[in-house]
């Protein structure tokens, strides 16, 4: 039985955590397919939000338009996704022509706000890739747009849906370690995945807001969700000391670099057919270089970051992000009044690795449905007792299985029970990105930054 637009719009209401709109406010009663338009046809857009939706949900959704400023990439996107919809250089023309129910935003981070606002003001619901935006002024503009539009914004936080992360949430919700008092959270990007951010537009803070915003928004959202409170204050350190102008040499780009034989970070994009078609063959239209030099002097983001976050409920978090680690993974520990929970994934010396570090990120991004099944432990240690080990079945593919669960909830099962509140709306998107913005401002000023000073959102002791 096909889902209706009404079901989807009901899901938007449930997914938007800030919404108080009753489900009965939606008047769609037809069984038409949901009309979807997308702006931004980079790798995340055409893969996860494009081809994956078309392959798995075409019985209930219909792509009615694609938009991008790069006409070559736009043509490839239409072919790759497998749709016959029209394409547009201008988003507003696309909205007026196709009149979608949902606009998906997968553009460069610094432009998210303009397309989110365009969609909301036009009168359609919007789904945006993380991060929601890159500074507090754009964040406030998005908040204002949703309030005046009577439409809703969904933020695509897939990590919440990962079964391993859900098990951690379950243990915390059950009060396994009592009241949470402090958290240590350390994320490691390896020299393949971590380095890739510095090749791309993400290496410029004016485009991605630094990795405290682009990458860490995932981590900060998990913290907000696990702790079940809003952040209140942030103090941070950060520096660029490995990539950028710190490199021993530099070139125009990897393809033409005279140092390729001695550079440990050399990446041969010509061996990646998809990247060649999507980026190299379309450089002529916008000048975007996908295999840029990691050591170009214009890189101005941090490659090491550390932040202390104080939450409204008095939980204190110590967070760090390293971008040139020998391995990719993370560790987190929750201290509570009754004990401690330790969790980690992909620490190579804690278990048998089934993929090497070069393949690690590619496996995570894989949407083929093939699963690399294994288990990872969660350690529960209660006061005055020995520790227990809980083995949790996990997979790397599709961001640890979170991608499918997120999209199924949005498009297939909007009424499905969600006891752990996985679904993320505008307030979730704002609070996660505001931690990164506050951390960046703290690094620049040397002072702690209060979240309440950034937008008109007032931090809550407990999330709703």
MOBEL-V845606 format. One line per field, one symbol per residue. ss: DSSP state (~ for helix, > for strand, _ for the rest). phi: phi as a letter, one per 30 degrees, with the letter a starting at -180 (. if undefined). burial: + if it has 9 or more other C-alpha atoms within 8 Angstrom, else -. A space follows every 10 residues. Layout:
ss: ???
phi: ???
burial: ???
This chain:
ss: ____~~~~~~ ~~~~~_____ __~~~_____ ___>>>>>>_ __~~~~~~~~ ~~~~~~~___ >>>>>>>___ ~~~~~~~~~~ ~____>>>__ ~~~~~~~~__ _>>>>___~~ ~~~~~~~~~~ ~~__>>>>__ _____~~~~~ ~~~~~~~~~_ __>>>___~~ ~_~~~~~~~~ ~~~______> >>>>>>>>>> __~~~~~~~_ ~~~_~~~~__ ~~~~_~~~~~ ~~~~~~~___ >>>>>>>>>_ ___~~~____ __>~~~____ ________~~ ~_~~~~~~_~ ~~~~~~____ _>________ ___>>>>>>> >____>>>>> >>>>>___>> >>>>>>__>> >>>>>__~~~ ______~~~~ ~~~~~_____ ___>>>>>>> >>____>>>> >>>>__~~~~ _~~~~~~~~~ ~~________ _____~~~~~ ~~~~~~~~~~ ~~~~~___>> ~~~_______ ____
phi: .ddcdddddd dddddddddc ddddddcdbd cddddcbbcj bdddddddcc dddddcbddb bbdcabbadc ddddddeedd dibcddbbdc dddddddchd dbcccbceed ceeddddedd ddjbdbccdd deabbddddd ddeddddddi cbcccdddde ddedddddde ddddiecidd cabcbbcbcd dcdedddddc dddcddcbii ddcdddeedd dededddiac dcbbbbbaac bbciddddaa bdaeecddcd dcddcebcdd dcedddddcd dbdddbidcd cdddcddddb cccbbbbccc cddidcccbb bccbddbcla bbbccbdblb ccbabidddc addcbdddce ddddddcdjd ccdabbdccc bdeibddccc dcdbbdeihi ideddddddd ccbdcdebdc hddbcddddd dddddddddd ddedcibdbc dddcbddcec dbdc
burial: --++++++++ +++++++--- ---------- --++++++++ ++-+++++++ ++++--++-+ ++++++++-+ ++++++++-- +---+-++++ +--++--+-+ ++++++++++ +++-++++++ +-++++++++ ++++++-+++ +++-++--+- ++++++++++ ++++++++++ ++---+++-+ ++++++++++ +++++-++++ +++++-++++ ++++++++-+ ++-+++--++ ++++++++++ +-+++++--+ +-++--+-+- --------+- ----++++++ +++-----++ ++++++--++ ++++++++++ ++--++++++ +++++-++++ ++++++++++ ++++-++--- ------+--+ +-+++++--- ----++++++ ++-------- -+++++++++ +++-++++++ ++-+------ --++++++++ ++++++++++ +++----+++ ++-++---+- ++--
